[in-house]
Structures are given as C-alpha cells and as structure tokens.
Amino acid sequence: MTCDLKNPIFNDEDKAREALEAVRWPNGPVCPHCGSVEGIAKVEGKKRAHRPGLFYCNACKGQFTVTVGTVFERSKIPLSKWWMAVYLLSSSKKGISSHQLHRALGVTYKTAWFMTHRIREAMRDGSLAPMGGSGGMYGNVEVDETFIGREPGVPKKRGGYGHKMKVLSLVDRENGKVRSVVIDDLKAETVVPILEENIAKEASIMTDEAGQYGSVSDKFIDHQTVNHGQEEYVRGDVHTNTVEGYFSIFKRGMKGVYQHCA
C-alpha cells in the first residue's frame, strides 16, 4: 500500500471499512463469534438504524462488524486514522514516536499512545520457535552485541563501554526476524545459554572473533567467524553485516525518534 493521501481509505470511513473487510475476509465474511461462514447476511435497509458494515449470523444469532476481534474493536477513533497509523508505523524504517503520530494524525498524545501500543501488539509475533530452524547453511543466524545509553547508577566514563547498556541481538537471515535482550555482561556463561535457548542446534552461527563465542562451536551444527580486528568483514557468506545494519537502524531510532527509553 502506497501512502497516497488521496487514497480513500485514509479519509473515507466506508472505503476504510471495505478495505479492512477485503484484507480480513478475502473469501467473504466470517462470524468472529462462532466461526460460521454460512448464513451470514449484511444488515441493510432504512427502516431501523444500524451501524455501517453490520452483519448478522444466523448460526449463532449474533451481530458483528469487521472490527470485532481486532485491535480496532470498540474504538471511537475513525478507521481511516487507524489505517494511516498502521501505514506510518509499518513503513517508518526507524520507527515513529507517539508524539510524532499525534501531530501527523491530528489526535491527542494520549490517543496516539493508545494506537501505537495496540498496533505494536498486533504486529508482535508470539512464536518463540528456535531461530535458524531450517538447518545447515540455510539456517544462518548472526549474533552480535552493541552498547547504548548508560547503566543505571553507573557514572559515565571517558572511554570504553563499561557504563553503557549491553544489548545482545540475534538475526535470522532467512526471515529477517530479530531477538534482542539486555544482558548484564559479555561473559560466555551469560551469552551462551541465551544462544542455546533461542537458536536451533541445526543452525549455522555467524559471529565476530569475540571470546565469549569461543565455546559455541560444539553447541550448533556450524560456527563461522569473521575477524574484525584483522579488518576481515566478509568471507563468502560469512559476515555479521545484517545484525550490524540492524544496530544502525535501532540506534538511529532510539536517538532520533524515541530519544529516551527507560
């Protein structure tokens, strides 16, 4: 979907509802109460007032609209604004803050905060299946750590990273999914259990030459490294450029969009 401000779904409630129906029900309406696909009729006519887009299910005798069972249910925010919010959140490479969204949509900050949290919850992947599960060299998972912000109660130092928050990230090359976790230190006994818990044993691990990864070779089917200290960044398909690119976008978002995160 392109962000054409003349697109009716961004300013016409009927078009916005029809677009959501087409996405959610490509093969026709489905009752969210009982799951029936038969005996569903659209409530129409001028004899009695009803909500636009209201359907009636003969199987369970219930009424519903396309928003029932979605993050848009019971929301008094126009569906056209929801569509614009979804587009802005999903297309902004570095993310978009609730303050920026409230200015763009012309809603209050409280409303924008509510919308961003609902949309992010809908986008969240609840699956915690092991990463790189396809196995072999096709299950490449890049692992690296970065430093950002400051540890609570730790004074800022002139050099080094001891005062910064430590973030470990895993990137599955196959599907682009990322898992990040804040860690207390970079010791092998801290890092390796996280890798074992989140990465399939059939995966091939890609890291730099950092010492904490030295003991993972016998945990997975393959472990390849690049030596950044010797200015080696790519060797065939062995590299950590994907996860480092993720860190670049992550930090630009944290510093330029969100600015502060507890």
MOVENZI-V69832 format. One record per backbone hydrogen bond with DSSP energy under -1.0 kcal/mol. NH is the residue of the N-H (numbers start at 0). CO is the residue of the C=O. E is the energy in kcal/mol with one decimal. If there is no record, write none. Layout:
# MOVENZI-V69832
[[NH:CO:E] [NH:CO:E]]
This chain:
# MOVENZI-V69832
[[3:1:-2.0] [6:3:-2.8] [9:6:-2.1] [10:7:-1.5] [11:7:-2.7] [15:11:-2.4] [16:12:-2.3] [17:13:-2.4] [18:14:-2.3] [19:15:-1.9] [20:16:-2.3] [21:17:-2.0] [22:18:-1.7] [23:19:-2.9] [24:20:-2.8] [27:24:-1.5] [30:35:-2.8] [34:30:-1.9] [40:55:-2.5] [42:53:-2.6] [53:50:-1.2] [54:63:-3.0] [55:40:-3.2] [56:61:-3.0] [57:38:-2.4] [60:56:-1.5] [63:54:-2.0] [67:64:-1.3] [69:66:-1.9] [72:69:-1.4] [74:71:-1.7] [81:77:-1.6] [82:78:-2.2] [83:79:-1.7] [84:80:-2.5] [85:81:-2.6] [86:82:-2.2] [87:83:-2.6] [88:84:-2.5] [89:85:-2.1] [90:86:-1.9] [91:87:-1.4] [94:91:-1.5] [100:96:-2.1] [101:97:-2.4] [102:98:-1.5] [103:99:-2.1] [104:100:-2.5] [105:101:-1.1] [106:101:-1.1] [111:107:-2.4] [112:108:-2.7] [113:109:-2.0] [114:110:-2.4] [115:111:-2.7] [116:112:-1.9] [117:113:-1.9] [118:114:-2.6] [119:115:-2.4] [120:116:-1.9] [121:117:-1.9] [122:118:-1.8] [123:119:-1.2] [130:197:-3.0] [134:131:-1.5] [135:201:-1.5] [138:135:-1.7] [140:203:-2.6] [141:170:-2.5] [142:205:-2.6] [143:168:-1.8] [145:166:-2.4] [147:164:-2.0] [150:162:-3.5] [153:150:-2.1] [163:160:-1.6] [164:147:-2.1] [166:145:-2.6] [167:180:-2.9] [168:143:-2.6] [169:178:-2.6] [170:141:-2.5] [171:176:-2.6] [172:139:-2.1] [175:171:-2.3] [178:169:-2.2] [180:167:-2.3] [182:165:-2.5] [189:186:-1.3] [190:186:-2.4] [191:187:-2.4] [194:190:-1.7] [195:191:-2.5] [196:192:-1.8] [197:193:-1.5] [198:194:-2.2] [199:130:-2.8] [202:199:-1.8] [203:138:-1.4] [204:221:-2.7] [205:140:-2.5] [206:223:-2.1] [212:209:-1.5] [213:210:-1.8] [215:212:-1.5] [218:215:-1.8] [219:215:-1.0] [220:200:-2.0] [221:202:-1.1] [223:204:-3.0] [225:206:-1.5] [227:225:-1.1] [230:227:-1.9] [231:226:-2.6] [234:237:-2.3] [237:234:-1.9] [243:239:-1.8] [244:240:-2.1] [245:241:-1.9] [246:242:-2.1] [247:243:-1.8] [248:244:-1.9] [249:245:-2.9] [250:246:-2.8] [251:247:-1.9] [252:248:-2.1] [253:249:-2.5] [254:250:-2.6] [255:251:-2.3] [256:252:-1.9] [257:252:-2.5] [258:253:-1.3] [259:257:-3.0]]
